[in-house]
Amino acid sequence: MSTLERPGDYIEGAFRPSKAADGEVVVASPADQSDIVSRFDITLAHAEDAVGAARAAAPAWARTPIDERRRLLQAYAERCEAHRQAITDAIMREVGKPRWDASTEAGALAAKVKLMLGEGATYTADRELDDLPGAIRHRPLGVVAVIGPFNFPAHLPNGQIVPALLHGNTVVFKPSEKTPSAAYWMARCFDEAGFPPGVVNVIIGAADSARALVASNDIDAVLFTGSSAVGKAIIAANAHRPGRLIALELGGKNASIVLDDAPLERAVNQIGFAAFATSGQRCTATSRVYVHRSKIEVLAAGLSERAKAIAVGHPMDEVFMGPMISEASRGALWSALEKAKAHGFEALVEADEPDVRTRGWYVRPSVYRASSADARVPGYTHDELFGPNVALYAVDSLDEAIERANDTAYGLAGAVFTRTKERFEEAASRLRVGVCHWNQSTAGASGRLPFGGVGDSGNHRPAGIYAGRFCAFPQAVRYAPAQDAPLPSWPGW
């Protein structure tokens, strides 16, 4: 397999090679350390160059008729479909996703454009008021910085870039240094679609590049997807800029609740998927399950059987789960699991290293059981692990399950398994999460619904159907009455 060699950052409508690199990003596949997927130069000055290009292009792009912006985005979607296989391969090799997972993500790029140009655009549609001489308009923010995650390197930033462009913003996109190749292909698609120079810019870099981007005085918004720790750092770096929008889609410590009337076969299927898909590296992954005591033995047996049966291996093979993203991530998971066992958690299924044909960061999915519903282990029970592990806790009532599920700094996703809609609705009204599922996986999401969380899971809703609301500001417009209407007067005027 070939290596993507130093294509340069995409700035002002061209791939710009580095003249004096400050460093480099060399990406070896987490599935096969002998597979060097890409090499990129890091040029710190390119962050400000890209911002400058975006700022220069912003006035003309904001004045570009909406029909033309829509046409260019449709052309971009067509190019994404044309390069779908290349994008799939990049995601497979750099993230370690199995083909079914990578292909699903690659296919979501064009689908997101269709959604945001259709139903998504209705949430920011300008309108005249019938009973007031006025209107509601939506204006672009200006220059938007998009900082993407490693686990969905194409789909998640795409869901922010597309509405930003539709609403007349220009964009600077920095992908995760762990998975930059999908961003290269996205840049190619924007270039081939014919976007004007400077409207979309893509820079490759590590933490220093991200810090330079979010500290720039010439951007108007930051849309970030990633860890809560980095999200907090971005807020701190912009505390003196109240006018800058900081929209964050962060992590989760997501819980599923299984009641005494739950459809158990479905619960095992959906919880297992949510815990182990993408090797547990989804912000919506289920890591905690609060199970009615009368059902925990059956659920534990079912989840354990499923975990043992999951095929783990190289992404190009017929497997459900590939590797974790890095040796450090796998090591952190193992360390957390050791802490849990040392504090009384029972390993129903252990997280050992499978025998795989290549050297990568593989780990088998694991299922743990707590000794009590209120078990607290620093570094395990309340921390996002971002790996394929799920812990089961026995509870005696819905009230107890909700109390335990809400005992977290996060608030992204939750699921309730019950045959009774009224019990689900009661739980949904009391669970402090941005996304709540009835008899469904916490790891599933619909682009036609809002997406995001509360607490340490983020703010606003910079993904899903509401994404456009955070790429534009509403402007109130008041019209004067008829020109021949009498002028108002006031006492003492």
Disulfide bonds with the S-S distance in Angstrom:
none
